[in-house]
């Protein structure tokens, strides 16, 4: 039998998200809303706030596969903050929340 290294965020309750298991090199992310207020307390208008291209990984598959069948580990793990491309990803609605499904190779960077 094949064992899968499927992981979910520990702060997610038993919901549709818990039952959603990305396959292979897919990563499920929840986008993070950009800051609408500066460090000094000034509120920014919507036009000044950038598009949402930061997200947190909430679920991940086991990893990609090579032609000979070996598993390639993912570059990200649950809880990582990542930078996403402006366009792309598959929108997924679970429990009235919006998530996006990306391939591991489509994620641009990890943010620390």
Protein Blocks (a to p, Z undefined) as FASTA:
>chain_A
ZZddddcdfkbccdfklmpccehjbccdddddddfbdfkopacdfklpccdfbdcdfbdc
fbdcdfkopacddfbdehiacdddfbecjdddeehiacddddfklpmbdcZZ
